[in-house]
């Protein structure tokens, strides 16, 4: 399991944002793992950060016309998060 920290080498997704146009699939896969990681922690700050990662995923997937996959994976994310009221509250703002 990969550990994510806000102070890592890709803090703020500076590097991955530059790589996203070249390797969108790989970046999206890493971002999904990151969103789940922070959602599982469950605190307000972590859930808010997970939603910000979801926004970035959505942007990349829209640019690549992966709308159906986005809808499926996002719905899975909601289903997996349903027991966390903090995450659901943050998702309501998405």
C-alpha positions in Angstrom: 0.0 0.0 0.0 1.4 3.3 -1.0 1.6 6.1 1.6 0.5 9.5 0.6 1.7 12.7 2.4 1.0 16.3 1.5 4.8 17.0 1.9 5.9 14.3 -0.6 7.9 14.9 -3.8 4.7 15.5 -5.7 3.1 17.9 -3.2 0.3 19.8 -4.8 0.5 17.4 -7.8 3.0 19.7 -9.4 4.8 16.9 -11.2 1.8 14.7 -11.9 -0.1 17.6 -13.5 2.7 18.0 -16.0 2.7 14.3 -16.7 -1.1 14.0 -17.0 -1.3 15.0 -20.7 1.4 12.4 -21.6 0.3 9.6 -19.2 -3.3 10.3 -18.2 -4.2 6.7 -17.4 -1.3 6.3 -15.0 -1.9 9.6 -13.3 -5.6 8.9 -12.9 -4.9 5.5 -11.3 -2.6 7.1 -8.8 -5.1 9.9 -8.0 -7.9 7.3 -7.4 -5.6 5.5 -4.9 -4.8 8.8 -3.2 -8.5 9.8 -3.0 -9.4 6.5 -1.4 -6.4 6.8 1.0 -7.6 10.1 2.3 -11.2 9.2 2.4 -10.4 6.2 4.5 -8.7 8.4 7.1 -12.1 10.1 7.5 -11.3 13.4 9.1 -12.7 16.6 7.7 -9.4 17.9 6.3 -8.6 14.5 4.7 -12.1 14.2 3.2 -11.9 17.7 1.8 -8.5 16.9 0.3 -9.9 13.6 -1.2 -12.7 15.7 -2.9 -10.0 18.0 -4.3 -8.3 15.0 -5.8 -11.6 13.8 -7.3 -11.9 17.2 -9.0 -8.5 16.7 -10.6 -9.5 13.1 -11.6 -12.7 14.4 -13.2 -10.8 17.1 -15.1 -8.3 14.6 -16.6 -11.1 12.1 -17.4 -13.2 14.7 -19.1 -10.3 15.9 -21.2 -9.8 12.3 -22.4 -13.6 11.6 -22.9 -13.7 8.9 -20.3 -17.1 10.0 -19.0 -18.6 6.6 -18.6 -15.6 5.3 -16.7 -15.7 8.5 -14.5 -19.4 7.9 -13.7 -18.8 4.3 -12.8 -15.8 4.9 -10.6 -17.3 8.0 -8.9 -20.4 6.0 -8.1 -18.2 3.2 -6.7 -16.4 5.8 -4.6 -19.7 7.2 -3.2 -20.9 3.7 -2.4 -17.6 2.9 -0.7 -17.8 6.1 1.3 -21.5 5.9 2.3 -20.7 4.9 5.9 -18.6 8.1 6.4 -20.8 11.1 7.0 -17.9 13.5 6.8 -17.0 12.2 3.4 -20.6 12.3 2.2 -20.9 15.9 3.4 -17.8 16.9 1.5 -19.0 15.0 -1.6 -22.2 17.0 -1.5 -20.1 20.1 -2.2 -18.5 18.5 -5.2 
